[in-house]
């Protein structure tokens, strides 16, 4: 009797879930108050028009509910450990959908956080995925008005289609709801050097997804980051765009000495953006193999470190822009481009803005690829490493101005006191340094911005009504040195050396603040409207306490949510003070307590900090918002390791 009872219980539970979903408001009633894409909309605006939370009441935000992921039970008996909960959930038809670091998809009640259903791909049983391990940046939603599907990628490189009402795999999609996404790609080893962990997009019934490819391989032969289009109903592959052109294709000749035949990476590891009006998709491509030495791949290397516009119906390239020729800085495009309409000289232009690790915002007409302001090819320093041949010029936008510091000169060295500056200058003599695009050296070059930005995958937000772009960034120099030969069984002539983080002066960086900042651009005029630091940083350090300093920025990477009056900011991971601390003036090393992990709200008009609240765990993703049950909620994913959660905030009653 017991097995039959369990079966009946399961059936009743599934039926209750379907009934609950069916009773929820229909799309026409709630679409304007929901969050249907990873970046809010297909344009990656990270903006919501829901305005119940305002400047006047934001200080009454409090925790409404918390949801513990299924990962927390799995890790008790399994060695899998989430690197960070990097999903921004979806809110569609009154249901909240999230994808956990282990790749489990869940549907929740958005008012209470109650679980409706979960689906587990069980790929965590297969081993740790490449690069950062168990991370996942979400799923996509699709409907034809009758069928409703959640589309996601797995760590072992499969696309999956789930029924949005039940969480069951779609039997009409591929085999058992899954499609292997790596067929025809050379050098692929799922999990070991290739995985899928970012949200796909669905454009007019075509699925596109990026790839997570190993960052620091031992050998130069690696998988390409090709983009493929799949039929959303059947999973059938429709077309392939080669991220590294094959023989006979445009751009093949930019990979000299036959290097296109074996070079890899050049992948969209971040997030994509869609123009629903044209059916175009905008792809931010990454660096080729390897990130810091290009002697095995001479030439400009299209479509590496390029923004590529494709027609999603055919996979044909419409236009492209390469921001870095023959990249040796790991300056891949790290974030989803933002579609934004701007007004110039009385004319409305449908534009696309792309933020970058190197601190530039590149702005184009999104249909033609024409830059809104000139982009100049300027001479840059050349490599002295044997076998390397860097590009003589690199592209520099003339407007808007950069949002973060570029290059490392004496003007960038810390100057709080003459003694600190003198010690910093002496310390810096160990390495090379120079302007933006100074190449890596065998001795070690201080690259600023470093390989995590500037901007990173948290990206930017826009206000569709005003044409303003909001960019969080960090001032994060890195030491990039190259070691000759390879003692690890590889075939690279040079690989990056182990040194990465600059030392500090008793916890005070060698460079000037702010160490993290929030920049507001008026893209109608191509100017910075305001800029503020995010977080305190070391301003209370004993060596600085008497200076009366304001916030310096804490050096943590940030993600944004924009509403009509507010900017919500969460911060995660940073390298401020991670290098060795150098004693100053014979003092013992100071151990400042770590700055609390916060969620903050800034006034969108001037950057004034209006509210902040300590989070229960460190955040790792952008927050989102929606209206449900008459209340506006702000939800963010938090945690890593053995504990990951969603935390929802709402205004407490007076």
C-alpha positions as CSV (number, residue, x, y, z in Angstrom):
1,X,0.0,0.0,0.0
2,X,2.8,2.4,0.8
3,X,4.1,2.8,-2.9
4,X,0.6,3.5,-4.1
5,X,0.1,6.1,-1.4
6,X,3.3,7.9,-2.4
7,X,2.3,7.9,-6.0
8,X,-1.1,9.4,-5.1
9,X,0.5,12.1,-3.0
10,X,2.9,13.0,-5.8
11,X,0.0,13.2,-8.2
12,X,-2.1,15.4,-5.9
13,X,0.9,17.7,-5.4
14,X,1.5,18.1,-9.1
15,X,-2.2,18.8,-9.7
16,X,-2.2,21.4,-7.0
17,X,0.8,23.1,-8.6
18,X,-1.0,23.2,-12.0
19,X,-4.2,24.6,-10.5
20,X,-2.3,27.3,-8.6
21,X,-0.5,28.3,-11.8
22,X,-3.7,28.4,-13.8
23,X,-5.4,30.6,-11.3
24,X,-2.8,33.3,-11.5
25,X,-3.3,36.5,-13.6
26,X,-3.0,36.3,-17.3
27,X,0.0,37.9,-19.2
28,X,-2.1,40.8,-20.5
29,X,-2.9,41.9,-16.9
30,X,0.6,41.7,-15.4
31,X,3.2,42.0,-18.1
32,X,4.0,45.6,-17.2
33,X,4.7,44.7,-13.6
34,X,6.8,41.6,-14.2
35,X,10.4,40.7,-15.0
36,X,10.4,38.4,-18.1
37,X,14.1,38.3,-19.0
38,X,17.3,38.1,-17.1
39,X,17.9,41.8,-17.7
40,X,14.2,42.7,-17.2
41,X,13.4,42.9,-20.9
42,X,15.0,41.6,-24.2
43,X,16.8,45.0,-24.4
44,X,18.7,44.2,-21.2
45,X,17.6,47.5,-19.6
46,X,17.6,46.2,-16.0
47,X,14.8,48.7,-15.6
48,X,11.3,48.3,-14.2
49,X,8.5,50.9,-14.3
50,X,7.0,49.5,-11.0
51,X,7.2,52.5,-8.7
52,X,5.6,51.6,-5.4
53,X,9.0,51.9,-3.7
54,X,10.1,55.5,-3.9
55,X,12.6,57.9,-2.4
56,X,10.0,58.6,0.3
57,X,9.5,55.1,1.5
58,X,12.7,53.1,0.5
59,X,14.0,53.4,4.1
60,X,11.1,51.2,5.2
61,X,12.2,48.2,3.0
62,X,12.5,45.1,5.1
63,X,12.8,41.3,4.4
64,X,9.5,39.9,3.3
65,X,10.6,36.3,2.7
66,X,13.7,34.1,2.2
67,X,14.0,31.0,0.1
68,X,16.6,28.3,0.7
69,X,17.8,26.6,-2.6
70,X,17.7,22.8,-3.0
71,X,21.5,23.0,-3.4
72,X,21.8,23.5,0.4
73,X,20.6,19.9,1.0
74,X,22.7,18.4,-1.8
75,X,26.0,19.9,-0.6
76,X,25.6,18.2,2.8
77,X,26.4,14.9,1.2
78,X,28.1,15.8,-2.1
79,X,31.4,17.6,-2.7
80,X,29.8,20.1,-5.2
81,X,30.2,23.6,-3.9
82,X,28.4,26.6,-5.5
83,X,30.8,29.4,-6.3
84,X,28.0,32.0,-6.1
85,X,24.3,32.3,-6.6
86,X,24.5,34.4,-9.8
87,X,20.9,34.2,-11.1
88,X,18.5,37.1,-11.5
89,X,15.1,35.4,-11.4
90,X,12.2,35.8,-13.8
91,X,8.7,36.8,-12.9
92,X,6.2,35.6,-15.6
93,X,2.5,35.2,-15.3
94,X,2.6,35.6,-11.5
95,X,5.3,32.9,-11.0
96,X,8.9,33.5,-10.0
97,X,11.5,31.2,-11.7
98,X,15.1,30.8,-10.6
99,X,18.1,28.7,-11.5
100,X,20.4,27.7,-8.7
101,X,24.2,27.4,-8.9
102,X,23.9,23.6,-9.3
103,X,21.5,24.2,-12.2
104,X,18.3,23.3,-10.5
105,X,15.3,25.2,-11.9
106,X,12.5,26.2,-9.5
107,X,9.2,27.9,-9.6
108,X,8.1,29.9,-6.6
109,X,5.2,31.9,-5.3
110,X,6.4,35.5,-5.6
111,X,4.4,36.7,-2.6
112,X,5.6,34.1,-0.1
113,X,8.6,32.3,-1.6
114,X,6.8,29.0,-1.4
115,X,8.2,26.3,-3.8
116,X,5.7,25.3,-6.5
117,X,8.0,22.9,-8.4
118,X,11.7,22.1,-9.0
119,X,13.6,20.3,-11.7
120,X,17.1,18.9,-11.2
121,X,19.4,18.1,-14.2
122,X,21.6,16.2,-11.8
123,X,24.7,17.3,-13.7
124,X,26.3,18.2,-10.3
125,X,26.9,14.4,-10.0
126,X,29.2,14.5,-13.0
127,X,31.9,16.7,-11.5
128,X,32.9,20.4,-11.3
129,X,32.4,22.5,-14.4
130,X,35.3,24.6,-15.9
131,X,36.5,28.0,-14.7
132,X,34.5,29.1,-11.6
133,X,32.8,25.8,-11.1
134,X,29.1,25.6,-10.1
135,X,27.6,28.9,-11.2
136,X,24.5,29.6,-13.2
137,X,23.2,32.8,-14.6
138,X,19.6,31.9,-15.3
139,X,17.1,30.8,-17.9
140,X,14.8,32.2,-20.6
141,X,11.0,32.2,-21.0
142,X,9.1,31.5,-24.2
143,X,5.5,31.2,-25.1
144,X,3.5,31.0,-28.3
145,X,0.3,31.8,-26.5
146,X,-0.5,28.2,-25.7
147,X,2.7,26.5,-24.7
148,X,4.9,28.1,-22.0
149,X,8.5,27.0,-21.6
150,X,11.5,27.7,-19.5
151,X,14.7,27.3,-21.5
152,X,18.0,26.7,-19.8
153,X,21.5,25.4,-20.3
154,X,23.3,22.7,-18.3
155,X,26.8,22.5,-17.0
156,X,27.4,19.5,-19.4
157,X,26.4,21.7,-22.4
158,X,22.8,20.7,-23.1
159,X,19.8,22.9,-23.8
160,X,16.7,21.9,-21.9
161,X,13.1,22.9,-22.4
162,X,10.8,22.7,-19.4
163,X,7.0,23.1,-19.2
164,X,6.7,26.3,-17.2
165,X,3.5,25.1,-15.4
166,X,4.8,21.7,-14.2
167,X,8.6,21.8,-14.5
168,X,8.6,18.6,-16.6
169,X,10.9,18.4,-19.7
170,X,9.1,19.0,-23.0
171,X,9.0,15.6,-24.8
172,X,8.8,17.3,-28.2
173,X,12.2,19.0,-27.6
174,X,15.2,17.0,-28.6
175,X,15.4,13.8,-26.7
176,X,13.5,13.8,-23.5
177,X,13.6,17.6,-23.4
178,X,17.3,17.9,-24.0
179,X,19.6,18.8,-26.9
180,X,23.4,18.4,-27.0
181,X,24.7,21.9,-28.0
182,X,28.3,21.0,-28.9
183,X,27.8,18.8,-32.0
184,X,30.4,19.6,-34.7
185,X,32.6,21.6,-32.3
186,X,36.3,20.4,-32.2
187,X,38.2,19.9,-29.0
188,X,35.1,19.9,-26.8
189,X,35.2,18.1,-23.4
190,X,32.0,18.8,-21.6
191,X,32.5,20.1,-18.0
192,X,36.3,19.9,-18.4
193,X,36.7,22.7,-20.9
194,X,33.2,23.6,-22.0
195,X,29.9,24.3,-20.1
196,X,26.8,26.4,-20.3
197,X,25.9,28.6,-17.4
198,X,24.4,31.9,-18.7
199,X,20.8,32.6,-19.7
200,X,20.0,31.8,-23.3
201,X,17.7,34.1,-25.3
202,X,14.7,33.2,-27.6
203,X,14.3,35.4,-30.6
204,X,11.2,34.7,-32.8
205,X,11.2,31.0,-31.9
206,X,15.0,30.6,-32.2
207,X,17.1,29.8,-29.1
208,X,20.6,31.2,-28.9
209,X,23.0,30.4,-26.1
210,X,26.6,31.2,-25.2
211,X,29.3,29.0,-23.7
212,X,31.6,28.9,-20.7
213,X,35.0,27.8,-22.1
214,X,38.1,27.2,-20.0
215,X,40.0,30.4,-19.4
216,X,43.6,29.3,-18.8
217,X,44.1,26.1,-20.8
218,X,47.4,24.2,-21.0
219,X,47.2,23.8,-24.8
220,X,46.4,26.1,-27.6
221,X,43.9,23.8,-29.2
222,X,40.6,24.7,-27.7
223,X,36.8,24.7,-28.5
224,X,35.5,27.7,-30.4
225,X,32.6,29.7,-28.9
226,X,30.3,29.3,-31.9
227,X,26.8,30.6,-31.6
228,X,24.1,28.2,-32.8
229,X,20.4,28.7,-33.4
230,X,17.9,26.0,-32.3
231,X,14.2,25.7,-33.0
232,X,12.4,26.4,-29.7
233,X,9.7,23.8,-30.3
234,X,11.8,20.8,-31.5
235,X,15.4,21.6,-30.6
236,X,16.6,21.2,-34.2
237,X,19.7,23.1,-35.0
238,X,19.0,25.8,-37.6
239,X,22.3,27.5,-38.2
240,X,25.8,28.1,-36.8
241,X,27.8,31.4,-36.6
242,X,31.5,30.6,-36.3
243,X,33.1,32.9,-33.7
244,X,36.4,32.1,-35.3
245,X,35.8,32.1,-39.0
246,X,36.4,28.8,-40.9
247,X,38.2,28.7,-44.2
248,X,36.4,30.7,-46.9
249,X,34.5,32.9,-44.4
250,X,34.8,36.6,-43.8
251,X,37.5,37.3,-41.2
252,X,39.4,34.0,-41.7
253,X,42.5,36.0,-42.9
254,X,42.6,37.8,-39.6
255,X,44.0,34.6,-38.1
256,X,47.4,34.3,-39.6
257,X,49.6,31.2,-40.0
258,X,46.5,28.9,-40.0
259,X,45.7,29.7,-36.4
260,X,42.0,29.7,-37.0
261,X,42.2,25.9,-37.4
262,X,43.1,25.3,-33.7
263,X,42.5,28.5,-31.7
264,X,39.5,28.5,-29.4
265,X,37.5,30.4,-26.8
266,X,36.2,33.7,-28.5
267,X,33.0,32.9,-26.8
268,X,29.9,34.7,-25.4
269,X,30.3,33.7,-21.8
270,X,28.2,36.6,-20.6
271,X,24.7,37.6,-21.6
272,X,23.0,38.5,-24.9
273,X,20.6,41.2,-25.9
274,X,17.7,41.2,-28.4
275,X,16.0,43.8,-30.5
276,X,12.5,42.4,-30.7
277,X,11.5,44.9,-33.5
278,X,14.1,43.7,-36.0
279,X,14.9,40.2,-34.7
280,X,18.6,41.1,-34.3
281,X,20.6,39.8,-31.4
282,X,23.8,41.5,-30.0
283,X,26.6,39.2,-28.9
284,X,29.5,40.4,-26.7
285,X,32.4,38.1,-27.6
286,X,35.4,37.2,-25.4
287,X,39.2,36.8,-25.8
288,X,40.7,34.0,-27.8
289,X,43.1,31.3,-26.5
290,X,45.1,32.4,-24.6
291,X,44.1,35.5,-22.7
292,X,47.5,37.1,-22.3
293,X,49.8,35.8,-25.1
294,X,48.9,35.8,-28.8
295,X,52.0,34.5,-30.4
296,X,50.2,31.4,-31.4
297,X,47.5,33.4,-33.2
298,X,49.0,36.3,-35.2
299,X,46.6,38.8,-36.7
300,X,43.6,40.9,-35.5
301,X,41.6,37.7,-34.6
302,X,38.0,38.4,-35.6
303,X,35.5,38.0,-33.9
304,X,37.3,38.1,-30.6
305,X,36.5,40.9,-28.3
306,X,33.9,42.1,-30.7
307,X,30.3,43.2,-30.5
308,X,28.5,41.2,-33.3
309,X,24.9,41.8,-34.5
310,X,23.3,38.8,-36.0
311,X,19.9,38.2,-37.7
312,X,18.6,35.5,-35.4
313,X,16.4,34.0,-38.1
314,X,19.4,33.1,-40.3
315,X,22.5,33.5,-38.2
316,X,23.9,36.0,-40.7
317,X,26.1,38.8,-39.5
318,X,24.6,42.2,-39.9
319,X,27.5,44.2,-38.5
320,X,30.4,44.0,-36.1
321,X,32.8,46.1,-34.1
322,X,36.1,44.8,-32.7
323,X,37.1,46.8,-29.6
324,X,40.5,45.1,-29.1
325,X,42.7,43.9,-32.0
326,X,44.7,40.8,-31.1
327,X,43.8,40.9,-27.5
328,X,46.4,40.1,-24.8
329,X,44.7,41.8,-21.8
330,X,41.6,39.5,-21.3
331,X,39.5,42.6,-22.3
332,X,36.6,40.5,-23.5
333,X,33.2,42.2,-23.6
334,X,31.9,41.1,-20.2
335,X,28.3,42.1,-20.1
336,X,25.0,42.3,-22.1
337,X,24.8,45.3,-24.4
338,X,22.0,47.8,-23.5
339,X,19.5,48.9,-26.1
340,X,18.5,52.6,-25.5
341,X,16.9,55.3,-27.6
342,X,18.7,58.6,-27.5
343,X,18.0,62.0,-28.9
344,X,20.8,63.9,-30.8
345,X,20.2,67.1,-32.6
346,X,16.5,66.6,-32.3
347,X,16.6,63.2,-33.9
348,X,15.7,60.0,-32.1
349,X,18.3,57.2,-32.6
350,X,17.8,53.6,-31.7
351,X,21.2,52.8,-30.2
352,X,23.1,50.0,-28.5
353,X,25.6,50.8,-25.8
354,X,28.3,48.3,-24.8
355,X,30.3,48.7,-21.5
356,X,33.7,47.2,-21.3
357,X,36.4,46.1,-19.0
358,X,38.8,48.8,-20.3
359,X,36.4,51.5,-19.0
360,X,34.9,52.6,-22.3
361,X,31.2,52.8,-23.4
362,X,30.9,52.1,-27.1
363,X,27.6,53.5,-28.6
364,X,26.3,52.5,-32.0
365,X,23.2,52.8,-34.2
366,X,21.9,49.4,-33.5
367,X,20.6,48.8,-37.0
368,X,23.7,49.9,-39.0
369,X,26.6,49.6,-36.5
370,X,27.6,53.2,-37.1
371,X,29.1,54.8,-34.0
372,X,27.2,57.8,-32.6
373,X,30.6,59.5,-31.9
374,X,33.8,58.9,-33.8
375,X,36.0,56.0,-32.7
376,X,39.7,56.6,-33.5
377,X,42.5,54.2,-34.1
378,X,45.4,55.4,-32.0
379,X,48.9,54.1,-31.6
380,X,49.6,52.0,-28.5
381,X,52.7,50.5,-26.9
382,X,54.1,47.4,-28.5
383,X,55.0,44.0,-26.9
384,X,58.6,43.1,-26.2
385,X,57.9,39.4,-25.6
386,X,59.5,37.1,-28.1
387,X,57.1,35.7,-30.7
388,X,54.4,38.3,-29.9
389,X,53.1,40.8,-32.4
390,X,50.6,43.2,-31.0
391,X,48.4,45.5,-33.0
392,X,50.0,48.9,-33.7
393,X,46.7,50.7,-32.9
394,X,43.6,50.2,-30.9
395,X,40.1,51.8,-31.1
396,X,39.4,54.8,-28.7
397,X,35.9,56.3,-28.5
398,X,36.0,60.1,-28.5
399,X,32.7,60.2,-26.5
400,X,31.4,59.4,-24.0
401,X,34.4,59.8,-21.6
402,X,35.7,56.7,-19.8
403,X,33.9,55.7,-16.6
404,X,37.0,54.5,-14.8
405,X,40.8,55.0,-14.6
406,X,42.8,53.8,-17.6
407,X,46.6,53.1,-17.5
408,X,48.9,53.5,-14.6
409,X,51.0,56.7,-14.4
410,X,52.5,58.6,-11.5
411,X,49.3,60.6,-11.4
412,X,47.4,57.5,-10.4
413,X,49.6,56.7,-7.4
414,X,48.0,57.1,-3.9
415,X,48.6,60.5,-2.5
416,X,46.8,60.6,0.9
417,X,50.1,61.6,2.6
418,X,53.6,62.3,1.2
419,X,54.9,59.3,3.1
420,X,52.4,56.9,1.6
421,X,53.0,58.2,-1.9
422,X,56.8,57.9,-1.5
423,X,56.5,54.3,-0.3
424,X,54.0,53.5,-3.1
425,X,56.3,54.8,-5.8
426,X,59.2,52.8,-4.4
427,X,57.1,49.6,-4.3
428,X,55.9,50.1,-7.9
429,X,59.4,50.0,-9.3
430,X,59.2,46.2,-9.3
431,X,56.9,46.2,-12.3
432,X,56.4,47.9,-15.7
433,X,53.5,50.2,-16.1
434,X,52.1,52.6,-18.8
435,X,49.0,53.8,-20.6
436,X,46.0,51.7,-21.6
437,X,46.9,48.8,-23.8
438,X,50.4,48.5,-22.5
439,X,51.1,44.8,-23.2
440,X,52.1,42.1,-20.7
441,X,55.8,41.7,-20.1
442,X,58.0,39.0,-18.7
443,X,58.9,41.2,-15.8
444,X,55.2,41.9,-15.1
445,X,53.1,44.9,-16.3
446,X,50.5,46.7,-14.1
447,X,47.4,46.6,-16.2
448,X,44.7,49.1,-15.3
449,X,41.9,48.3,-15.6
450,X,42.8,44.8,-14.8
451,X,41.3,41.6,-16.3
452,X,38.1,41.9,-14.2
453,X,37.4,45.5,-15.2
454,X,36.3,48.3,-15.2
455,X,32.9,46.9,-15.9
456,X,32.2,43.2,-15.5
457,X,29.3,40.8,-16.2
458,X,27.0,42.8,-13.8
459,X,26.7,45.2,-16.7
460,X,24.9,48.5,-16.9
461,X,21.2,49.6,-16.6
462,X,19.3,52.2,-18.6
463,X,16.3,54.5,-18.2
464,X,14.4,54.0,-21.4
465,X,12.5,57.3,-20.9
466,X,15.6,59.6,-20.5
467,X,18.4,57.9,-22.4
468,X,20.5,57.7,-19.3
469,X,23.0,54.8,-18.8
470,X,24.2,53.7,-15.3
471,X,27.5,51.9,-15.0
472,X,29.0,50.3,-11.9
473,X,32.7,49.7,-12.1
474,X,35.9,49.0,-10.0
475,X,39.3,50.5,-10.2
476,X,41.2,47.2,-10.2
477,X,44.8,47.0,-11.5
478,X,46.4,43.6,-12.0
479,X,49.9,42.5,-12.4
480,X,50.2,40.6,-15.7
481,X,53.5,38.8,-16.1
482,X,54.4,36.1,-18.6
483,X,56.4,32.9,-17.9
484,X,58.3,31.3,-20.8
485,X,57.8,27.6,-21.5
486,X,55.2,25.4,-19.9
487,X,56.1,22.9,-17.2
488,X,52.5,21.6,-16.9
489,X,52.5,19.4,-20.0
490,X,51.1,22.1,-22.3
491,X,52.3,23.6,-25.6
492,X,52.0,27.3,-25.0
493,X,55.2,29.3,-25.5
494,X,54.1,31.8,-22.8
495,X,51.4,31.7,-20.1
496,X,50.4,34.1,-17.4
497,X,52.6,34.0,-14.2
498,X,51.0,33.4,-10.8
499,X,51.3,37.0,-9.5
500,X,48.1,38.9,-10.0
501,X,47.1,41.3,-7.2
502,X,49.1,44.4,-6.2
503,X,50.3,44.6,-2.6
504,X,48.9,47.3,-0.4
505,X,50.3,49.7,2.1
506,X,49.0,48.2,5.3
507,X,45.6,47.6,3.5
508,X,45.6,51.0,1.7
509,X,45.8,50.5,-2.1
510,X,48.8,51.8,-4.1
511,X,46.5,53.8,-6.3
512,X,44.0,56.6,-5.8
513,X,40.3,56.2,-5.0
514,X,37.5,55.7,-5.7
515,X,38.0,52.0,-5.8
516,X,34.4,51.3,-6.9
517,X,32.0,53.7,-8.4
518,X,28.7,54.3,-10.0
519,X,28.6,56.5,-13.1
520,X,25.5,58.1,-14.7
521,X,25.8,59.0,-18.4
522,X,23.5,61.2,-20.4
523,X,23.8,59.4,-23.7
524,X,21.9,62.1,-25.5
525,X,24.9,64.3,-25.0
526,X,27.6,61.7,-24.5
527,X,28.6,63.1,-21.1
528,X,28.9,62.0,-17.5
529,X,26.0,63.5,-15.5
530,X,27.3,62.3,-12.1
531,X,29.6,59.8,-10.5
532,X,29.8,58.6,-6.9
533,X,31.8,56.0,-4.9
534,X,30.1,52.8,-3.7
535,X,31.0,51.8,-0.2
536,X,33.4,53.2,2.4
537,X,36.7,51.5,1.6
538,X,39.6,52.0,4.0
539,X,38.7,55.6,5.0
540,X,38.6,54.6,8.7
541,X,42.2,53.1,8.6
542,X,44.3,54.5,11.4
543,X,46.7,56.1,8.9
544,X,43.8,58.0,7.3
545,X,41.5,58.6,10.2
546,X,42.6,62.2,10.8
547,X,42.1,63.2,7.1
548,X,38.3,63.4,7.3
549,X,37.8,61.4,4.1
550,X,34.4,60.6,2.7
551,X,33.5,57.2,1.1
552,X,36.4,55.8,-1.0
553,X,34.6,52.9,-2.6
554,X,35.2,49.3,-1.4
555,X,36.5,47.8,-4.6
556,X,33.7,45.2,-5.0
557,X,32.0,44.5,-8.3
558,X,28.4,45.7,-8.5
559,X,25.1,45.0,-10.3
560,X,22.2,47.3,-10.8
561,X,18.4,47.5,-10.9
562,X,16.8,50.8,-12.1
563,X,13.3,52.0,-11.2
564,X,11.7,55.4,-12.0
565,X,13.4,57.1,-9.1
566,X,16.0,54.6,-7.6
567,X,19.1,52.6,-8.4
568,X,19.4,49.4,-6.3
569,X,23.0,48.1,-6.1
570,X,24.3,44.8,-4.8
571,X,28.1,44.2,-4.6
572,X,30.1,41.0,-4.8
573,X,33.8,40.0,-4.9
574,X,36.6,42.4,-5.1
575,X,40.4,42.4,-4.9
576,X,40.9,45.5,-2.7
577,X,43.6,44.7,-0.3
578,X,43.9,41.1,-1.4
579,X,47.6,41.4,-2.1
580,X,50.3,41.2,0.5
581,X,50.2,44.1,3.0
582,X,53.4,46.1,3.3
583,X,54.1,47.6,6.8
584,X,54.2,51.4,7.0
585,X,56.5,53.3,9.4
586,X,57.2,50.3,11.6
587,X,53.5,49.9,12.6
588,X,52.0,46.4,13.0
589,X,49.7,45.4,10.1
590,X,46.2,46.8,10.7
591,X,43.3,44.3,10.5
592,X,40.3,46.4,9.6
593,X,37.0,44.5,9.9
594,X,35.5,43.6,6.5
595,X,32.9,46.0,5.2
596,X,29.4,44.4,5.6
597,X,27.7,43.0,2.5
598,X,25.0,45.5,1.6
599,X,22.1,46.1,-0.7
600,X,21.8,49.9,-1.3
601,X,19.5,52.3,-3.0
602,X,20.7,55.5,-4.7
603,X,18.8,58.5,-5.9
604,X,18.8,58.2,-9.7
605,X,18.9,61.9,-10.3
606,X,22.2,62.7,-8.3
607,X,23.6,59.5,-6.9
608,X,22.8,60.3,-3.3
609,X,22.7,57.2,-1.0
610,X,19.2,56.9,0.4
611,X,19.1,53.4,2.0
612,X,21.3,50.5,2.8
613,X,20.8,47.2,4.6
614,X,23.1,44.4,5.5
615,X,22.4,41.2,3.6
616,X,22.3,37.8,5.4
617,X,24.9,36.5,2.9
618,X,27.1,37.9,0.2
619,X,25.3,38.7,-3.0
620,X,26.5,37.5,-6.4
621,X,23.9,38.8,-8.9
622,X,21.8,41.7,-9.9
623,X,18.5,42.3,-8.0
624,X,15.1,42.4,-9.8
625,X,11.7,43.7,-8.9
626,X,8.0,43.0,-9.6
627,X,4.5,43.7,-8.3
628,X,2.5,40.8,-6.8
629,X,-0.4,40.8,-4.4
630,X,-0.5,44.6,-4.5
631,X,3.1,44.9,-3.2
632,X,6.4,45.7,-4.9
633,X,9.2,43.2,-4.1
634,X,12.9,43.5,-4.7
635,X,14.6,40.1,-4.9
636,X,18.2,39.2,-4.9
637,X,20.2,36.0,-4.9
638,X,22.8,35.6,-2.1
639,X,25.3,33.1,-0.9
640,X,27.9,30.6,-2.0
641,X,29.4,27.4,-0.7
642,X,27.0,25.5,1.6
643,X,24.3,28.2,1.8
644,X,22.5,29.9,-1.1
645,X,19.2,31.8,-0.9
646,X,16.8,34.2,-2.4
647,X,16.0,37.2,-0.3
648,X,12.9,39.3,-1.0
649,X,12.3,42.9,0.3
650,X,9.1,44.9,0.5
651,X,8.0,48.1,2.2
652,X,6.8,47.4,5.8
653,X,3.5,49.0,6.8
654,X,3.7,52.2,8.8
